[in-house]
Amino acid sequence: MRYLIISDIHANLHALDAVLKHAGSFDRIWCLGDVVGYGPQPNECLERLQQFPHVCVAGNHDWAALGRLDLNEFNSDAQASAVWTQQQLTAASHAYLEGLPERVVEADVTLVHGSPRDPVWEYIMFPSVAKLQFAYFQTQACFVGHTHAPVVFTYFLMGNGLEACEQSGLPVEEKISIDQARQIINPGSVGQPRDGDPRSAYALLNTETQELEHFRIEYPIATVQRAMKLCGLPERLSSRLAYGW
Ligand code: ZN
């Protein structure tokens, strides 16, 4: 099976469509949450995702769009976009988001938005935090999103019995094996990259070979920025797309 692994689409349909086109053929999508929030096309992104065999876990922005979160947890731009998104959602979109699970285990892989320990909220930014997460899932690999930055955390048990965790980048267009060690892998963000590279990020996993490949691709950023402006979404949220932060 070939799995398309995507995260943090953030209502950016142009980026999602660019990824779907570039990925070519795949059997199923694993989506790591935050389909909506920030961007101008929440319903369209949910509809597009549902055109494919897929599973999706809940992200904090998906819950914010449902009014399930206290928006005081968000900065002012995120609050404004969450309120706008709440107003846009169709009944079908609302029902779809309501049904999202916090965690999925499929094909011996764990999928969550934030972290295995706190699936919707916790950010895994550092090896010290990543190391603690391996006790909270049973599979060899866990895929996460939420930080919008591609990364791999690899778990080691050292000779003295102490646990260690090493952080590495996710190489672009280079197949890496995921059956060698326990790992937490973030494929990066489709719709709002935050690692200084504005191109959409995604990964493809071939479960026959256990090989993962990561890609970065261009999408029409200026078109999305214009759409955000027309929707009255905060200027800072559209300008950040151009510099990938
Ligand atoms: Zn996000």
Residues whose N, C-alpha, C, O or C-beta is under 5 A from the ligand:
A	BS01	ZN	D8 D34 H146
